[in-house]
Amino acid sequence: MRLGFPVKIIARSDLRSHDGRRWQNRPHLSVSLAYVRDIFLYLQRQRIHMYRLSADLAPYLTHPDLPHFHDQISECEDELDAIGQMAPALNIRLSFHAPAHILLNSPNPHHVLRSVAQLNALAALLDAMHLGSEAVIVVHVGGIYEQPEQARARFILGFRQLDPRTRQRLALEHDDRHFSVSDTVWLHQRLGVRLIFDLLHHQINNPGHLPIPQALAMCLATWPPGQTPKIHISTPATELVRDRKSHPHPPRLNRHSHYVNPFTITSFLRDLPRMRDFDIMLEAKACDLALLQLRRYLHTRAPDVVARYHLV
Amino acid sequence: MHLAPDRPTYPQAHPADAWIPVLVAVVNNPTDFDRARDQHWYRIPLKRAPRQIAAEYLALYQTAKFGAGGQRIHYYAPILRYHLLSRRELLPQQADHPRAHEQYFKLEIGELLELAHPITNTRHPRLTFLYTTLERLLVAKDVNDLWLRSAARQKLYNVIQERGLAVECWYPVDMGDRPEADLALFGPHGRLTLYIDEPEWDELDEVQPAYEADRSPIHLNALDILRDPEQALRNLIQNH
């Protein structure tokens, strides 16, 4: 089992996730890839074997008003190939998560076209790195709009507009508000898309009262043999939140904690029946520090979990 | 590779952009300097590349081979692109060179910008790559000022002293990665020894110290201290 974290390196504020310069300063994918190379060396040092790349790796790649940014992938063939070779050499599994504004089920056809273009671009990046099909792009179903069934069906229409190679890279995640595991299973049955189980989202949005192990098993079963599924784990923040007038409020349930609650994670992993192997993306605000802390905890307080899951 | 003719000229970066990374690299011959100035590129052999090469700016340290103008940093430039290619592709006129097949990073850079005052090197006879920030580059007078560690040490020392805590610099330790800790704090429960790490020097495998709490060398990131020394001290007191 690999543990991973998304995008930001908290322990090293000098390690950027991508070239974030504004378009006037000519940011470039190659500069982002240099940052990724440096990040890989950091991951190697920390013995971390899964990482979510920034979805902004190629700045303005599909921006309709900035055509001079559109050829970055072809301009960086060698550099993308080098990164793609470095990742498996260091045993690092890579993925993307589509930004929130990407909505394949939007009722606005122009919005769907833009979403399709951006997902195709992310898939093209992974293809140019020559990474296998475990390097996924995680997407959500999208918004509810008028009727949930119609919104769900519209996702199918949007999905079918994607390039075939993009469809092969996609993995669908249920969310904490509109579309539960059951909804994503419904979509898998019609599209064959692999599913991502998210522990916190399932705990918040589970109208069918599916037990966690059952929901997890349903998602894992959507991955072909020979591919290791990945799941998302996070725990909710519990700190008091203050508004602009300094009034106290409870945190939203879907607000991720900075560090994951180690007892929650340990219980979750201990209580699972035997099932196929999977990797875990830790979605905590402290990113790499959260992973290091959890791993330290597991090794010292839960060696049985480490042994059972062959934690890397 | 054809370089775009309309290369933008970057204005002087605002010193408030303190966290813009700068890679300081060595130029030890006029040919390489001319390439940087006229053709806007600089090369780093892949096998000798430092752990960190990604930055927004490249600063050029010219060695003593440049005579009276050497042993200084005069110029810096924005980094526009990174290429990975063979020496043969980089220098086609030397296609038969014995190392023609070796891989290089080619850093495509913008127009060279001249520092308001050159940064001299009085203490480091053999300088290789150095990682710093644009803020440090624009205010430094000596290469030593670029080392984030010394700037961070001074800032944290000042903040600790203002708090009325007992602190010493360059404290000798008999256990640890280095013979002297950057700082040592003294309190009722013992001593905290602190190492401040340059961004490219992450020797720690885990965030926690490896030794007993009252004698532990604790590693702190120089950039975090420079960003907010008060917060760095609060975190230190809270966690240790």
Interface residues (C-beta under 8 A of the other chain):
Chain A: A11 R12 S13 D14 L15 R16 D19 R21 Q24 N25 R26 H28 S30 V31 L33 A34 Y35 R37 D38 L41 Y42 R45 Q46 R47 D78 E79 A82 L289 L292 Q293 R296
Chain B: P8 Y10 W19 P21 R51 Q52 I53 A54 E56 P78 I79 L80 R81 Y82 H83 L84 L85 F105 Y131 P199 D202 D205 E206 V207 Q208 N221 L223 D224 R227
